[in-house]
Amino acid sequence: MAVAYYDAGECFKALPILDELISLTRGTQRAEDVFYYYAKSHFCTKDYYLANYFFKQFARTWSTSPRAEECLFLAAICSARLSPESSLDQTDTKAALDEFQLFIDSYPNSALRDSCNNMMQRLDMKLENKNFEIARLYEKTLKFKSASLALKGFLKDYPDSRYKEEAMYLIIKSDFEYAERSIETKKLERYRAVLESYLTFATLFPESRWLRQGESYYLRSRKQVERLTTGEIQ
């Protein structure tokens, strides 16, 4: 009856029956079937937290079952379904990435490997968006030292990011604003950091829409470097 309810899409009716059968069939040959449909029924009702838990438990308990591969994959799918939009906390996104990687490591020749890689790419893109927004927020709130460090860390983690051009420009701006607000004895090294940031940026993005503004920071910083190295007093 529980399977009939499940097959008919009436998973809320299947769950209480399966819940009772779990204790009744524990240690018997029917336990695997019952637990499998129990996990699938939770997935069917979109209770992804419980479904994730029971799919992983199935994969551990019946690791040699032909269904173990499917259940480990569906556990990762549950975490992916729980992954929120990029502006929110990404704990579930990171969990999904870990679980897809576990699946690939456990079943390297699986026909589901490509699906895992595609899902991981989408999830990683969400993390990329989140991390860039965090770094950019420092710049928007005038925390220029933190912005520069965060943006450089972002580019280290995502060297081929679609935000690379903007991130490199914001590093120039943040380095410049940080230098401007520094005490006199720290200004020289910090203006030199602006020069270095700009030259790297201009080499990589000679046609950038931010090039002119970046050049302005560069020229103003070079003037300050010349002043500070010659001991000129404004």
N, C-alpha and C positions, 0 to 999 in steps of 0.2 A: 504494500500500500504506500509506503514511504517513497519508494522508487517511482511508482505510478504518479504520485503527486509531483515529484521532482521533474519527471519527464513532461508533465503537463504544464510546467512552469509555476505550479502552486507550491513554491518552496516554503512559505510560511506554515503551510499545513504539514509539510514533510518534517520540519525541524523538531517539533515536540515528540513525534514518533521516534525519530532517529536518536534524539536525546535520551529517551528511555531505553532504546535498544543498545546503546553504547555500554551501559552497565550490565545489561543482560547477556551480551555476547562477548564480553571481555575474556580473553584467553581462548576463544574458540576460533574456528576457521571462518566464521562469518564476521569477525571483528573488523577485518580489513575492508570489506564491502561497506559495512555500516559507517565506519569512520570516513571513508572516501566520500560517501554521499552526504555525510554530515558537513564536511568541509565545503563541498560543492554547493550545498544548500545555503550556507552562510554567504558564499560568493554570489549566489543567485539573488539573495535578498540585499546585496550591496553592503553587507556588514563586513567591510574589508579588514578591519582590525582583527575580528575573530577569525575570519577566513584565512588571513595570513598566518595566524597562530596555529590553526588546525592543519593547514597545508604543510607547514614546516614540521609539525609534530608527526604527520603521516610519513613524510619523507625520511625522518629519523627512525621511526618505529618499523616501517616496512621498506627499508632502504634497497632491498633487492627486488621489490615489486616493479612490474612494468609501469605502474602508475606513479612511482616515485618521481620520475623525471617530470611528468606533467604537473605534479603537485608542487615541486620546487619552483618550477617556472611560474605557476599561478600565484605562489606566495610573493614572488617579485612583482607580478602584475598588480597584486593588491596594494603593495607599497607605492607603486607608480600611480595607482588610482587615488591614493591618499595624498599625493604630492600636490601642494597648493600652488597658486600663482606666485610668480617670482618675487613679488613684493612682501610675501609673508615668510614665516620661519620655514627653513628648508630641511628640517630634520628628517621628514619622511622621504624627501627626495634623495638625501644621502643614503638612507636605509635601502631605498630601491636600487640605487647604483651598486651598493655592496651585495645585495641579493642577486641581482643579475650577474655580477661578476662571479659570485659563488656558483651559480648555475653553470656558467661557461666553464669554470674550473672543474666542476663535477661531471659535466657532460660535454667535453670539448668537440665531440663529433655529432652533436645533436642537430636535428633538422631545424630546431628552434633558435639556433645560434644567431642567424641573421636578424631575426626578430628582436633578440636581446640587444644586439649591437645598435639597431635602429632606436630602440627605446632608451638605451643608455646615452645615445647622442642627443636625443631630445631632452633628457633629464639634465645632462651636463650643460646644455645650452641654458637651461633655466637657472642653474647655479652660476653660470657665467654672468647672466643678466643681474642676478642678485648681488654678486660680488662687485660688479662694476658700479651698481647703484650705491652700494655702501661707500666705495672709494670716492665717488663723485659727490656724495653727501658731505664729506669732510670739506671739499672745496667750496661747496655752496654755503656752508656754515662758517667759512673763513678760518678753518683749522688747517692752515696750509702745510705745516710740517707733517701732520698726520695724513693729509691728502696725498702728498708726494710719496710718502712711504707706502700707503695703501695702493696707490696706482702702480707703483713699481712692483709691489708684490703681486698685484693682479696680472701684470704683463709677464711676470715670471711663471705664474700658474697657467696663463692663457696666451702663450707667445704668438699664436696665430688668430687671436680674437678679432671679430669684426669691429670691435671697439678700439682696436690698437691705435689708430690714427688720433682719435679724440683723446684717448688716455695719455698719449705722448704729448699732445698739446697741453693738456691740463697739468702735466708734470712741469712743463716750462712755466706756465702761469703760476702754479703753486710755489715752485722754487723761487721765482722772482718776488712774489708777494711775501714769502718767508724772509728772503734777504732784505727786502725793504723794511721789515719790522724788526730786524735783528740789531743787536748792539754793535757798535762800530768795529770792535775787535773780531766779530764773527762774519762781518759782511763780505770780506774779500773771498773767502772760500765758498760762500753761498752764492755770490754772483757768478763765480766761476762754474758752479754747478749749473746755473742757467745757461751759460754759454755751451757747455757740454751737451745739455739736454736739447738745446735748439739745433745744434749741428747734426746730431743723430737724427732728429726729427726731419730736418730739411733734406737730409740725404735719402731717407726712406720715403718721404712724401713731398717731393718737389712741387707738386701741383695741388697741395692741400688748400682747402678753403680757409684753414686757420694759419696758413703760412705767413701772411702779412702781419697778423697780430703777434705771432710768435717771433717774427723778425724785430718787431718793435721792442719786445722784452729783451731780445738779444742785444740790440743796439744800446738800449738804456743800461743794460748790465755791463756791456763792454766799456762804456763811458765811466761807469763806477769802478770797474777794475783798474782802468788807467789812472783814475784819481787816487785810488787807494794804494796802488803800487808806486806811484811817483810822490806820494805824500802830499798831494795837492789838497788844500783846505777850501771847501766851498763856503 
